[in-house]
Every structure is written in C-alpha cells, then in structure tokens.
Amino acid sequence: MERSLLQWYYRRTMDTLRYEGIHILLWRTFKICLSPLGELGMVTLCRKDLTRPLREIRAKVEVTFSQATESDIEELTTLIVKRYGPKAYKKRDMLRDIILERFAHGNKCFVAKIGAEIVHYNWIFFQSGEWIVLRRFIHLKDDEALCNFGATVEAWRGKSIHTAVNNQMLLFLKQSGYRRAYTTVSTDYKSSKKALYRVGWEISGTMLSFIPRGAKKTWIWRISGTLVPFVEKQIPEHQT
C-alpha cells in the first residue's frame, strides 16, 4: 500500500510538471505542507450565456459521446477511485453511492468513449445545493445548470476530449431550454482552464478558501470578481 501510494504521488508530480508547470507544483506542495492545519484551495468560478450561439468542437481523436446510465456505474466508480489514488480504494462503496445518489436526483453524466472504454466523464447538476466548497451551496434558477466534476483518463489527456465533452454538455443544455450554465475549476489546473476557455466560458470570480482541520466553518476570501451564486451558506428550503 505504501509503495503504491508513493508511485501514485510520483505520477501526480510528473503529470503536474508536464501539464501545469513548476509554479503549480510548488503551490500544490505548499498545500500539502499546510494540510496538517487544514485544507487550502483556490477556485476559479465561470459562467456561460447559453442564449448566444455555440460552435461545435471536436476532439483530436475519434470518440463517441453519450449520457451515462446506471450500467456504467461500476466503470465510473473505478475511474474515480483511480483518479484519487490508493487511499480512495477504501472508499469505493461510498463513491459508488454518491454516483447512485446523483442519478437518483436527476443529474446527468456525459461520457466520451473510445470503443467501449470511458475515457472522460463530466456531470450536469440541475438543482441547487451541490457543494462547491465545504458548507457552501450554489443556488440555481429553473433555467440554470451546473457543470462540474469532469476528468479525463490519464492516457488520453491532451487530446481535447474534455473540451469536446464540455461543448456537448452545453449544446444539450441550450437545446433543452437552459439559459445559463456555471462551472468551477481549481485555479491551479491550468490544462482544465484552457479547455474551458476554448469552449468560451467566462470567468466570473476567483476565491481562496481554507477549511481548518476539525473546524465547522470554511473561511472564504474573494480574490476577484463576484462569488454569486456559488457560496450561499444555506440550501434553499425547497431542496432540503
């Protein structure tokens, strides 16, 4: 277990240097050093006006797009476990339950496949209350949706698959009558931010957060722009 954990951290370090750069590696190292005291994060908040035209964006490889079904749950769970490393193996059942709960609430998971293999997954949430950071909620109107928690399988990164799937999600929302979409991305995920920029997402704000270990309160600082509607302190009454 210890060896596999070290191998996972080594791969993450190499991926960070390859896709993000040395300054991002230093930032993530600082967060790890600070982790005994709490969890530090910086998030970029984005919005998309779906009343404007959307162009079709293709991946650099042949992929098929579809909405995931409950038959994909086991594969999705495996991908999430691999994404978060050896420590996540013990939480497999919990992660599977989270996926089941998302489907039960009517949320949709979009996937890209090469052959029968899922190489990217991404979620659309239609109800207020999905956590952005601990103890904070986003309040969505009836014609708004949240796109979040996307990831590409490591072997297929750099092929614009994330960009193409995200674009498919926005096309789906636009055709379904939604007028605005929101998303978040960790500020230190340079490659993910590039994918969103290609699709035409607009930055609405940036925030720094710190969750002291064992505390019941999340500290949030607005770095730029607006944090609305991402950081409400309570879930709407009709969503409880």
C-alpha positions as a printed Julia matrix, in Angstrom:
240×3 Matrix{Float64}:
   0.0    0.0     0.0
   2.78   2.42    0.96
   4.68   1.66   -2.25
   1.61   2.13   -4.45
   0.89   5.43   -2.67
   4.41   6.67   -3.37
   4.09   5.59   -7.01
   0.8    7.48   -7.29
   2.34  10.66   -5.84
   5.29  10.3    -8.21
   2.97  10.05  -11.25
   0.95  13.03  -10.0
   4.19  15.03   -9.63
   5.31  14.17  -13.15
   1.84  14.98  -14.55
   1.86  18.34  -12.77
   5.26  19.25  -14.22
   4.15  18.13  -17.7
   0.72  19.75  -17.87
   0.78  22.59  -15.33
   4.36  23.75  -14.73
   6.81  24.18  -11.85
   4.9   27.09  -10.22
   1.79  24.91   -9.89
   3.89  22.08   -8.42
   5.22  24.5    -5.79
   1.67  25.67   -4.97
   0.44  22.1    -4.53
   3.48  21.24   -2.42
   2.66  24.22   -0.19
  -0.92  22.97    0.19
   0.34  19.52    1.22
   2.69  21.09    3.79
  -0.24  23.1     5.17
  -2.61  20.1     5.24
  -1.97  19.2     8.92
  -3.59  22.55    9.77
  -6.4   22.39    7.21
  -7.33  22.37    3.53
  -6.31  25.32    1.36
  -7.79  25.85   -2.09
  -8.21  28.44   -4.81
 -11.1   28.12   -7.25
 -11.94  29.94  -10.48
 -15.68  30.44  -11.0
 -17.09  30.52  -14.53
 -20.39  31.15  -16.28
 -21.71  30.6   -19.8
 -24.51  32.5   -21.52
 -26.45  29.83  -23.4
 -28.57  32.35  -25.3
 -25.55  33.01  -27.51
 -24.56  30.73  -30.4
 -22.37  27.7   -29.64
 -19.93  26.22  -32.1
 -19.21  22.52  -32.38
 -15.8   21.46  -31.1
 -14.18  18.15  -31.97
 -11.63  16.1   -30.06
  -8.29  15.26  -31.65
  -9.19  11.55  -31.6
 -12.31   9.67  -32.64
 -14.66   9.47  -29.68
 -18.35   8.83  -29.18
 -20.44  10.94  -26.81
 -23.35   9.69  -24.75
 -25.1   10.07  -21.44
 -24.03   7.51  -18.87
 -26.6    5.1   -17.48
 -26.69   3.0   -14.35
 -24.98   0.23  -16.32
 -21.86   2.46  -16.34
 -21.77   2.92  -12.57
 -19.08   0.34  -11.84
 -16.75   1.7   -14.52
 -17.35   5.28  -13.38
 -16.59   4.27   -9.79
 -13.34   2.61  -10.88
 -12.27   5.73  -12.78
 -12.94   7.96   -9.79
 -11.01   5.63   -7.47
  -8.03   5.65   -9.85
  -8.19   9.43  -10.08
  -7.89   9.96   -6.33
  -5.28   7.29   -5.69
  -4.77   4.29   -3.36
  -6.48   5.91   -0.37
  -9.72   6.05   -2.36
  -9.88   2.25   -2.7
 -11.21   2.03    0.85
 -13.97   4.5    -0.07
 -15.13   2.69   -3.21
 -18.56   1.84   -1.81
 -19.09   5.42   -0.64
 -18.09   6.81   -4.05
 -20.44   4.37   -5.77
 -23.27   5.52   -3.5
 -22.55   9.16   -4.43
 -22.9    8.3    -8.12
 -26.16   6.45   -7.47
 -27.48   9.43   -5.5
 -26.64  11.81   -8.34
 -28.57   9.68  -10.82
 -31.48   9.4    -8.38
 -31.69  13.2    -8.19
 -31.98  13.5   -11.97
 -28.46  14.73  -12.64
 -26.76  13.65  -15.86
 -23.3   12.27  -16.54
 -21.85  12.8   -20.01
 -19.1   10.45  -21.15
 -16.72  10.12  -24.07
 -15.81   6.61  -25.18
 -13.13   5.16  -27.38
 -14.5    1.8   -28.34
 -16.24   0.53  -25.22
 -13.9    2.34  -22.81
 -14.95   5.51  -20.99
 -12.09   8.0   -21.35
 -13.84  11.06  -19.9
 -16.8   11.77  -17.62
 -18.47  15.03  -16.65
 -21.62  15.91  -14.69
 -24.54  18.3   -15.07
 -26.49  19.25  -11.93
 -29.93  20.84  -12.19
 -30.78  21.51   -8.56
 -29.44  23.94   -6.0
 -27.4   22.55   -3.2
 -24.46  20.8    -4.82
 -21.43  21.66   -2.67
 -18.79  23.91   -4.25
 -16.62  24.0    -1.15
 -17.42  22.53    2.22
 -20.58  24.05    3.77
 -21.28  26.26    0.76
 -24.0   25.84   -1.86
 -24.87  27.11   -5.31
 -28.41  28.4    -5.85
 -29.68  27.62   -9.34
 -32.72  29.07  -11.09
 -35.0   26.87  -13.17
 -33.18  27.8   -16.38
 -29.68  27.35  -14.93
 -27.4   24.32  -14.51
 -24.04  23.46  -13.0
 -21.39  21.54  -14.98
 -18.77  20.02  -12.71
 -16.54  17.11  -11.66
 -15.13  16.22  -15.07
 -11.97  14.17  -15.62
 -10.1   12.55  -18.5
  -8.31   9.22  -18.21
  -4.59   9.91  -17.91
  -3.59   8.07  -21.11
  -5.96  10.23  -23.2
  -5.18  13.69  -21.86
  -4.04  16.39  -24.27
  -6.48  15.24  -26.97
  -9.12  17.98  -26.42
 -11.56  15.34  -25.15
 -12.51  17.46  -22.13
 -13.18  20.41  -24.41
 -15.37  18.37  -26.77
 -17.42  16.77  -23.96
 -17.95  20.11  -22.25
 -19.15  21.57  -25.53
 -21.6   18.67  -25.98
 -22.98  19.31  -22.5
 -23.58  22.99  -23.27
 -25.26  22.11  -26.57
 -27.55  19.73  -24.69
 -28.45  22.42  -22.15
 -29.08  25.03  -24.84
 -31.33  22.67  -26.82
 -33.19  21.83  -23.6
 -34.03  25.48  -22.98
 -31.47  26.4   -20.34
 -30.18  29.96  -20.49
 -27.1   29.91  -18.26
 -24.56  27.39  -17.03
 -21.95  27.58  -14.28
 -18.8   25.66  -13.55
 -15.79  25.76  -11.26
 -12.18  24.77  -11.76
  -9.28  24.68   -9.37
  -7.14  27.68  -10.24
  -4.02  25.5   -10.29
  -5.45  23.19  -13.0
  -4.0   25.05  -15.96
  -4.95  22.42  -18.55
  -8.58  22.28  -17.38
  -8.85  26.07  -17.53
  -7.55  26.02  -21.11
 -10.26  23.51  -22.04
 -12.95  25.79  -20.63
 -11.55  28.86  -22.37
 -11.69  27.06  -25.73
 -15.4   26.44  -25.2
 -15.97  30.09  -24.34
 -16.6   30.07  -20.59
 -16.3   33.48  -18.95
 -14.54  33.92  -15.61
 -16.9   35.49  -13.08
 -14.7   35.35   -9.99
 -11.86  33.75   -8.07
 -11.91  32.74   -4.43
  -9.47  31.44   -1.86
 -10.77  29.05    0.79
  -9.36  27.47    3.92
 -11.0   24.77    6.0
  -9.25  24.47    9.39
  -8.89  20.87   10.48
 -11.75  19.92   12.76
 -13.5   23.28   12.35
 -17.15  23.75   11.44
 -16.54  26.88    9.39
 -14.98  27.44    5.99
 -13.05  30.67    5.56
 -13.56  32.28    2.14
 -11.89  35.3     0.56
 -12.94  36.91   -2.71
  -9.82  37.4    -4.82
 -11.55  38.9    -7.85
 -14.96  39.3    -9.49
 -18.12  38.01   -7.85
 -18.76  34.78   -5.96
 -22.52  34.85   -6.66
 -24.26  32.38   -6.85
 -21.62  29.9    -5.71
 -21.18  30.35   -1.97
 -24.58  30.58   -0.31
 -24.46  29.37    3.29
 -27.79  27.53    3.22
 -29.51  25.2     0.8
 -32.88  26.54   -0.44
 -35.83  25.29    1.64
 -37.49  23.55   -1.32
 -34.31  21.5    -1.9
 -34.0   20.07    1.63
